[in-house]
Amino acid sequence: MSDTFFTAPPEWRWLVIGYFFVGGIAGGSYVIAALLDLFGAPRDRPLARLGYYAALIGAVVSAILLTVDLTRPLRFWHMLIQSESGWPMFKWWSPISVGSWGITLLGLFAFVSSLGAVTEEGWLHWAPAGKLRRGGLSTAVAVIGMVVGFFVAGYTGVLLSVTNRPIWADTNWLGLAFLSSGISTAAAALILLGLARGGAATATTHWLARLDSGALVLELLALIAVVISLGVVASVWWSAWGALLVVGVGLLGILVPLALHIRPRLLGHVSVPVAAALVLVGGLLLRVIVVLSSEGV
C-alpha cells in the first residue's frame, strides 16, 4: 500500500474546490481570448473581449475563495509580501506561494487586457488604454498573459501532486487532466456567455466547439492515464466516487458533449449550449471527486 494512506488530510472542502474550478476557467479564458486576439479575425473580437472579462472576474473570485479558506483571512497579504520589510515575497519551493502569485499575475494581465477591451467597445475613453488594443504592447501582454493563463489552468493539478495524499501524490497526470479540463470548461463558459450576450459570430462559436472537443479528448486520455498510473491506489475509486467519475465526468461531462459537438443535429439548435453546460458540470465534478475522495481516506 502507498505510504500516502498514512498522512493526514489537509481538510480542503468546497472553497478550495471552487477555487480550483473557477481558477481553471479563468486561466483557460485568458488563453482562449489571447489566441483569438493574436490570430483571430475581426468577427472574433467580441468573444476575445468576453474572454478577458471572464478571466478577470474568475481571477478575482479565485483570490477571494483562496483568501476566505485561510485560517486567518485578514493575513492573506502575507502570502505575497514580507511583513518585516514590505518587499514582495516569492517562495519558489512553496506551491501555495507560487499559486498565489500565479492568480495575482493572471488578475493583473486580465485587468490590463480588459482595459483595452472596454476601450475598444467604447465604454472607456482614455488614450493610454487604447494603446493596449493594437501594436507591440498589446501583443506582449497577450503572449505573457497566455503563458500565465496556461500555468493557472494546470497549476491546481500540480499542487495536488506535491501534496502527500492518496491519488494526489500517486500520479503525475493530474496537472494535464486539470489543464485540459480548464481549457475545456473555459471554452464551454465562453460559448454560453457568448450566446447569452449575443453578438458572437457563428464561426467563432464553432471554433470554440472544436477547441472544446480537442480539450475533451485530451482530458479523457489524461484521466485514463491517471487511473492506470495509480495502480492499486485506484481502489479508492472502487466506490460511489468511481461510479460518479465514470458516469458524471467520463460519460456526461466528456463523451456526451463530444457527441453533441461532432453531431450537433442530435439535439438541434440546443446541442451547443447543452454540450457546454454538461462540460461545466463535468469539470466541477472532476474536482469534487479528486479532492473529496482523497480527503475521506
C-alpha positions in Angstrom: 0.0 0.0 0.0 1.2 3.5 -0.8 2.6 5.4 2.2 0.3 8.3 1.2 -2.5 6.5 3.0 -0.8 7.2 6.4 -0.8 11.0 6.0 -3.3 13.5 7.5 -5.7 15.2 5.0 -5.4 19.0 4.7 -9.2 19.2 5.1 -9.9 21.0 1.9 -13.6 21.4 1.1 -15.9 23.4 -1.1 -14.0 26.7 -1.0 -10.9 25.0 -2.4 -12.9 23.1 -4.9 -14.5 26.3 -6.1 -11.0 27.9 -6.3 -9.8 25.0 -8.4 -12.8 25.2 -10.7 -13.1 28.9 -11.2 -9.3 29.3 -11.4 -9.2 26.8 -14.2 -11.9 28.7 -16.1 -10.1 32.0 -15.5 -6.8 30.7 -16.8 -8.4 28.9 -19.8 -10.4 32.0 -20.7 -7.4 34.2 -20.9 -5.6 31.6 -23.1 -8.6 31.4 -25.5 -9.0 35.2 -25.5 -5.3 35.7 -26.3 -5.5 33.2 -29.1 -8.4 35.0 -30.6 -6.7 38.3 -30.1 -3.5 37.2 -31.7 -4.7 35.0 -34.6 -8.4 35.6 -34.9 -10.4 37.5 -37.5 -12.3 40.8 -36.8 -15.5 38.7 -36.3 -13.8 37.1 -33.2 -13.3 40.3 -31.4 -16.5 40.1 -29.2 -15.5 36.7 -27.8 -11.9 37.8 -27.3 -13.1 40.7 -25.2 -15.5 38.4 -23.3 -12.7 36.0 -22.6 -10.6 38.8 -21.0 -13.6 39.9 -18.8 -14.2 36.3 -17.8 -10.5 35.8 -16.9 -10.5 39.0 -14.8 -13.7 38.1 -12.9 -12.5 34.5 -12.4 -9.1 35.6 -11.1 -10.8 37.9 -8.5 -13.3 35.2 -7.4 -10.5 32.7 -7.1 -8.5 35.0 -5.0 -11.5 35.6 -2.7 -12.1 31.9 -2.3 -8.5 31.2 -1.6 -8.4 34.0 1.0 -11.6 33.1 2.8 -10.3 29.5 3.1 -7.2 30.7 5.1 -7.3 30.1 8.8 -6.7 33.8 9.3 -8.1 35.5 6.1 -7.1 39.0 7.2 -3.4 38.0 6.9 -3.8 37.0 3.2 -1.2 39.6 2.2 1.5 37.7 4.0 1.4 35.2 1.1 2.7 37.9 -1.2 4.5 40.5 1.0 7.2 40.2 3.7 5.7 41.6 6.9 9.1 42.8 8.2 10.4 44.6 5.1 7.3 45.2 3.0 9.0 43.7 -0.1 7.3 41.2 -2.3 7.9 37.6 -1.2 8.1 34.7 -3.6 8.8 31.2 -2.3 9.6 29.1 -5.4 9.6 26.0 -3.3 6.2 26.6 -1.9 3.2 25.5 -4.1 0.9 27.9 -2.2 3.2 30.9 -2.7 3.6 30.0 -6.4 -0.1 29.6 -6.9 -0.9 32.9 -5.1 1.5 34.8 -7.4 0.0 33.0 -10.4 -3.5 34.1 -9.6 -2.2 37.6 -8.8 -0.4 37.9 -12.1 -3.4 36.5 -14.1 -5.6 39.1 -12.5 -3.1 41.8 -13.4 -2.8 40.8 -17.1 -6.6 40.2 -17.3 -7.1 43.7 -15.9 -4.8 45.3 -18.4 -6.3 43.4 -21.3 -9.8 44.2 -20.1 -8.9 47.9 -20.1 -8.1 47.7 -23.7 -11.3 45.7 -24.4 -13.6 48.2 -22.7 -11.8 51.0 -24.7 -12.4 49.1 -27.9 -16.1 48.7 -27.1 -16.4 52.5 -26.4 -17.1 52.1 -22.7 -13.9 53.9 -21.7 -12.4 56.9 -23.5 -8.8 57.0 -22.2 -6.0 57.3 -24.8 -3.3 55.2 -22.9 -5.8 52.3 -22.6 -6.4 52.5 -26.4 -2.7 51.5 -27.0 -3.5 48.2 -25.3 -5.6 47.1 -28.3 -3.0 47.3 -31.0 0.7 47.2 -31.5 3.7 45.6 -29.8 2.5 46.3 -26.2 -0.9 44.5 -26.7 0.9 41.6 -28.3 3.4 41.3 -25.4 0.6 41.5 -22.8 -1.4 38.8 -24.6 1.6 36.4 -25.1 2.9 36.7 -21.5 -0.7 36.6 -20.1 -1.4 33.5 -22.1 1.6 31.8 -20.5 0.3 32.8 -17.1 -3.1 31.5 -18.0 -1.8 28.1 -19.0 0.1 27.9 -15.7 -3.0 28.8 -13.6 -5.2 26.4 -15.6 -3.0 23.4 -14.8 -1.4 24.6 -11.6 -4.0 23.1 -9.3 -3.4 19.6 -10.5 0.3 20.1 -10.0 -0.4 21.4 -6.5 -2.3 18.2 -5.6 0.5 16.1 -7.0 3.0 17.6 -4.5 0.6 17.1 -1.6 1.3 13.7 0.0 -2.2 12.2 -0.1 -3.7 9.2 -1.8 -4.5 9.7 -5.6 -3.0 13.2 -5.5 0.7 12.2 -4.9 0.4 8.8 -6.6 0.2 10.0 -10.2 1.9 12.6 -12.4 -1.0 13.1 -14.7 -3.3 15.3 -12.6 -1.7 18.5 -14.0 -2.5 17.6 -17.6 -6.0 16.5 -16.6 -6.7 19.8 -14.9 -5.1 21.8 -17.6 -7.2 20.2 -20.4 -10.3 20.5 -18.2 -9.5 24.2 -17.6 -9.3 24.9 -21.3 -12.4 22.8 -21.9 -14.6 24.4 -19.2 -13.3 27.9 -20.3 -14.4 27.2 -23.9 -17.8 26.0 -22.6 -18.2 29.0 -20.4 -17.4 31.4 -23.3 -19.8 29.6 -25.6 -22.6 30.1 -23.1 -21.7 33.7 -22.3 -21.4 34.5 -26.0 -24.8 33.0 -26.7 -26.4 34.8 -23.7 -24.8 38.1 -24.6 -25.3 37.9 -28.3 -23.1 39.4 -30.9 -20.7 36.4 -31.1 -20.1 35.2 -34.7 -21.3 31.7 -35.5 -17.9 30.9 -36.9 -16.3 31.8 -33.6 -18.7 29.7 -31.6 -18.0 26.7 -33.9 -14.2 27.3 -33.4 -14.8 27.2 -29.6 -16.8 24.0 -30.0 -13.9 22.4 -31.9 -11.4 23.6 -29.3 -13.6 22.2 -26.6 -13.7 18.9 -28.5 -9.9 18.7 -28.7 -9.6 19.6 -25.0 -12.2 17.0 -24.0 -10.3 14.2 -25.9 -7.1 15.2 -24.2 -8.8 15.3 -20.8 -10.2 11.8 -21.4 -6.8 10.5 -22.3 -5.3 12.2 -19.2 -7.9 10.7 -16.9 -7.2 7.2 -18.4 -3.5 7.8 -17.7 -4.3 8.9 -14.1 -6.3 5.7 -13.4 -3.6 3.4 -15.0 -0.7 5.2 -13.2 -2.5 4.9 -9.8 -2.2 1.1 -9.8 -3.6 -0.3 -6.6 -4.3 3.2 -5.2 -7.1 3.4 -7.8 -9.0 1.1 -5.3 -10.0 4.4 -3.6 -12.4 4.8 -6.5 -14.0 1.4 -6.2 -16.9 3.1 -4.6 -19.6 5.7 -5.3 -16.7 8.1 -6.2 -15.6 5.8 -9.0 -19.2 5.5 -10.4 -19.5 9.3 -10.3 -16.2 9.6 -12.1 -17.2 7.3 -14.9 -20.8 8.4 -15.3 -20.6 12.1 -14.2 -17.3 13.0 -15.7 -16.5 10.4 -18.3 -19.9 9.9 -19.8 -21.9 13.1 -19.2 -19.0 15.5 -18.9 -16.9 14.3 -21.8 -18.4 11.7 -24.1 -21.9 13.2 -24.5 -20.6 16.7 -25.2 -18.2 15.2 -27.7 -21.0 13.5 -29.4 -23.1 16.7 -29.5 -20.1 18.7 -30.9 -19.5 16.1 -33.6 -23.2 15.6 -34.4 -24.9 18.9 -33.5 -28.1 17.7 -35.2 -28.7 15.3 -32.4 -30.5 18.0 -30.3 -30.9 20.6 -33.0 -30.2 24.3 -32.1 -29.7 23.4 -28.4 -26.9 20.9 -29.0 -24.1 23.5 -28.5 -25.4 25.1 -25.2 -26.3 21.7 -23.8 -22.9 20.3 -24.6 -21.3 23.4 -23.0 -23.4 23.1 -19.8 -22.5 19.4 -19.5 -18.8 20.2 -19.8 -19.1 22.7 -17.0 -20.9 20.1 -14.8 -18.2 17.5 -15.6 -15.4 19.9 -14.9 -16.8 20.7 -11.5 -17.5 17.0 -10.7 -13.9 16.1 -11.6 -12.5 18.5 -9.0 -15.1 17.4 -6.4 -14.2 13.7 -6.9 -10.4 14.2 -6.9 -10.5 16.4 -3.8 -13.1 14.8 -1.6 -12.3 11.1 -2.4 -8.8 11.6 -1.1 -9.9 13.7 1.8 -12.1 10.8 3.0 -9.4 8.2 3.1 
